Amino acid sequence: MPVEVQLQAIQYMQAMQAPQPNDAPADPAYAKQIANALAAIGKPDVVSSGRRIDIVLPRGCDATWPRQAIARHTGATLTTLLAHGVLVLRCADHEVQCLQSTRDADDVLCTHK
């Protein structure tokens, strides 16, 4: 991938998890609760004081995975996560990482490692 495209992807990933003035305060305890519920399917980690939840998977990360995992394993929605200050869900395996915005269900960025 050209360097310019790589830089744009990095900047976009940073912007996805940057709090906006109207975002709820981060709730690290809630983010930890959600991460714990995802422990059965991967290795979760709460990042940026609860603004992002990362899940490392043995395999299978794709653009649909973060939203589906939240719905199936936690019962939460992207809107609920956003209300608790979680801005991004990130899955990663040995080939791909995908970042799902909680602000917009259609806002998913996947990159190859």
N, C-alpha and C positions, 0 to 999 in steps of 0.2 A: 504494500500500500504506500502511496506517496507520503512523504513527510507532512505535507500540508493537511492531508486527510487525517493522518494520525493525530496531529495537533488539534484539529477541529473536534475529533472524537473525544480526546482528553478534556478539552474545554467544556464540551457538552456534558460529559459525565460529572464534572465539577459543578456545573450550573444546576444539574438535576438535584443535587443534594445540598445546595446552598439555600438556607432559609430565606424566605421572603417576609416582608413586614406583616402580612396577614396569616402566616403559618402559625399553628399552635406551638407552644413551647415543647421542647423535647421531653418525653416521659421515659427515661431510661428503664424504669421498673416495668412498664408496659412492654417496651421493646424486648426486654429480657424474657418476659413471659411468652411472647410470641416466638422468640428464638428457641426457648426450651421446648415449645410444642413442635418445632421443626427438627429437633435433635434425632428423631427416629429415622429421618430420611437423608440426613447429611450432617455436616459439622457447622453449626450456626455460630455467628459472632455478631455482637452488637458494636457498631462503629459510630464514631462522632456523637457520643453522648446520647445515643438512641435515634439519631437522624437516619441511619442506614442499618439494615440487617443483611449480613452476608451469609450465604449458605454454600459451603464447599461440598460438591457432590462427587461420588466416584465416577459417574457418567450421567449424561442426559440433560444437561443445561441447554435450554432453548428459549426463544422469546415468549412462549406460553407458560413456561414452568413457574416463575415467581407468583403470578396471580393464581394459577391453579393450586399450587402448594398451600398458599394462604387459605384459600377457600376450603380445601379438603382437610387440612390438618389443624387449622386453628378456628375455623368458623368466622373469622374476621373478614372484612372487606377492605379494599384499598381506601375507601372513604373513612373507615374506622381507624385505620393506621394513620392516615393524614391528620385526623382529629387528635391523635396522640403524639403528633410531631414526627412520626416516621415518614421520611420523604422518599426513600428509595429502598427497594428490595433487590439484592444482587445475588444471582446464582453463578457459580463457576465450576467447571470441571477441568480436565487436563487440556481441553482444546478451546473452549468458548467461555466467555463471561457475558451475562445479560443483566442489564440494569432496568428495572421496572419503576417508573415514576408512580407515586401514589396520587399525584395531582391529576394525572390524565391516564386512564387505563390503556389508551392507544400509544402512549409514549414509552417505548421500549427500545433500548440500544444494545445490540449484541456485537461483540468484537471477538476476533480470534486472538489467542494468546501467541 
